[in-house]
Amino acid sequence: MQNETKINTLLQKWPKNTVAVYSWLEENSVSKPLAEYYRKSGWLDSFGVGAFIRRGDKVNEFGALFTLQNYLKLPVHIGGLSALNLQGLSHYLREGSVTQIFNEYKSPIPSWFRKSEFFKVKIYNTRFLPADKHLVMKLNEGFYQLKISSPERAILEVLYLCPDEFDLVEAFHLVENLVSLRPKIMQELLKNCHSIKVKRLACFMFEKAGHDWFKRLDLSKIDLGSGNRKIVERGAYDSKYKIIIPKDLKDGNNPAV
């Protein structure tokens, strides 16, 4: 009877379609043997080593990410194109696409998340931006909230993945649609960005798009580094930002490199 009362109390605290881990269960007075008892009794299902879901729940990458952020306190978030899509700021919805997860470098991600067969994610381990700068809360499925990148951070994450994983011309089309970015937030992100490539690409694209908010950035306070950066092979050279980019992004007759 006591065990049934305890599992009912637990289920009231447990958001639907999310994952429970041992550390959270123990905080709620459920030991490992008791968790195993609940599994055998049909209350819980195993979701990998050290992880459980409610019997009958369908957990996707969002419900699993909730656990990483809230129970394991990991510095992970949905970013890049995935974050823009969730905020209605991108039309690049590709069939079979994965959810882009950004993780502060070397932060341990449990195997039940990395190797799950129930969802598709790609994890990027990087510190090119500070871990907790300008994330926003996104309500998902009415049961819980997730940290995702703000539009200002997300577009910088897209540029971080260019050109290897995202086309530069497509990235510029994304930039063109971002007419309402907040210059104060973008200024802070660019100032704290550790990638010279991202900062130069961002400033080039923002200026080319001609948005009013770009005019309010103070580029003198952003370290753009020195020397040239070859973003693509056999592209066109932009002398202001010293980058070699696709010819399609350059206006006029520019020399091929």
MOZIZI-V721504 format. One record per backbone hydrogen bond with DSSP energy under -1.0 kcal/mol. CO is the residue of the C=O (numbers start at 0). NH is the residue of the N-H. E is the energy in kcal/mol with one decimal. If there is no record, write none. Layout:
# MOZIZI-V721504
co=CO nh=NH e=E
co=CO nh=NH e=E
This chain:
# MOZIZI-V721504
co=0 nh=4 e=-2.1
co=1 nh=5 e=-2.3
co=2 nh=6 e=-2.2
co=3 nh=7 e=-2.0
co=4 nh=8 e=-2.0
co=5 nh=9 e=-2.3
co=6 nh=10 e=-2.5
co=7 nh=11 e=-1.3
co=8 nh=12 e=-1.0
co=9 nh=13 e=-1.1
co=19 nh=51 e=-2.7
co=20 nh=24 e=-2.5
co=21 nh=25 e=-2.9
co=22 nh=26 e=-1.5
co=24 nh=29 e=-2.6
co=25 nh=28 e=-1.7
co=30 nh=34 e=-2.6
co=31 nh=35 e=-2.2
co=32 nh=36 e=-2.0
co=33 nh=37 e=-2.4
co=34 nh=38 e=-1.8
co=35 nh=39 e=-2.5
co=36 nh=40 e=-1.7
co=37 nh=42 e=-2.5
co=37 nh=43 e=-1.2
co=38 nh=41 e=-1.4
co=42 nh=54 e=-2.3
co=44 nh=52 e=-2.5
co=47 nh=50 e=-1.9
co=49 nh=21 e=-1.1
co=50 nh=46 e=-2.7
co=51 nh=19 e=-3.0
co=52 nh=44 e=-2.7
co=53 nh=56 e=-1.9
co=59 nh=63 e=-2.0
co=60 nh=64 e=-2.2
co=61 nh=65 e=-2.1
co=63 nh=67 e=-1.6
co=64 nh=68 e=-2.6
co=65 nh=69 e=-2.8
co=66 nh=70 e=-1.8
co=66 nh=71 e=-2.1
co=67 nh=73 e=-2.9
co=73 nh=75 e=-2.1
co=74 nh=103 e=-1.7
co=76 nh=101 e=-2.9
co=77 nh=148 e=-2.4
co=78 nh=82 e=-1.0
co=79 nh=83 e=-1.8
co=80 nh=84 e=-2.6
co=81 nh=85 e=-2.1
co=82 nh=86 e=-1.0
co=83 nh=88 e=-3.0
co=84 nh=87 e=-1.8
co=90 nh=92 e=-1.6
co=93 nh=96 e=-1.8
co=98 nh=121 e=-2.3
co=99 nh=78 e=-2.1
co=100 nh=123 e=-3.0
co=101 nh=76 e=-1.8
co=102 nh=125 e=-2.2
co=103 nh=106 e=-2.2
co=109 nh=112 e=-1.3
co=109 nh=113 e=-2.0
co=110 nh=114 e=-2.8
co=119 nh=98 e=-2.3
co=121 nh=100 e=-2.9
co=123 nh=102 e=-2.9
co=127 nh=193 e=-2.8
co=129 nh=132 e=-1.2
co=133 nh=149 e=-1.9
co=135 nh=147 e=-2.8
co=137 nh=145 e=-2.1
co=139 nh=142 e=-1.4
co=139 nh=143 e=-1.2
co=143 nh=139 e=-2.8
co=145 nh=137 e=-2.7
co=146 nh=77 e=-1.3
co=147 nh=135 e=-3.3
co=149 nh=153 e=-3.1
co=150 nh=154 e=-2.0
co=152 nh=156 e=-1.9
co=153 nh=157 e=-2.1
co=154 nh=158 e=-2.0
co=155 nh=159 e=-1.7
co=156 nh=160 e=-1.2
co=160 nh=164 e=-3.0
co=166 nh=170 e=-2.2
co=167 nh=171 e=-2.0
co=168 nh=172 e=-1.8
co=169 nh=173 e=-1.8
co=170 nh=174 e=-2.2
co=171 nh=175 e=-2.6
co=172 nh=176 e=-1.1
co=174 nh=177 e=-1.5
co=176 nh=178 e=-1.7
co=181 nh=185 e=-2.4
co=182 nh=186 e=-2.8
co=183 nh=187 e=-1.8
co=184 nh=188 e=-2.5
co=185 nh=189 e=-2.7
co=186 nh=190 e=-2.2
co=187 nh=191 e=-1.7
co=194 nh=198 e=-2.1
co=195 nh=199 e=-2.5
co=196 nh=200 e=-2.6
co=197 nh=201 e=-2.8
co=198 nh=202 e=-2.3
co=199 nh=203 e=-2.5
co=200 nh=204 e=-2.8
co=201 nh=205 e=-3.1
co=202 nh=206 e=-2.2
co=203 nh=207 e=-2.4
co=204 nh=208 e=-2.4
co=212 nh=215 e=-1.1
co=213 nh=216 e=-1.9
co=217 nh=220 e=-1.6
co=218 nh=221 e=-1.6
co=228 nh=243 e=-2.3
co=234 nh=256 e=-2.0
co=235 nh=244 e=-2.7
co=237 nh=241 e=-1.2
co=237 nh=242 e=-1.2
co=241 nh=228 e=-2.0
co=242 nh=237 e=-2.8
co=243 nh=230 e=-1.5
co=243 nh=231 e=-1.4
co=244 nh=235 e=-3.4
co=245 nh=248 e=-1.8
co=246 nh=249 e=-1.5
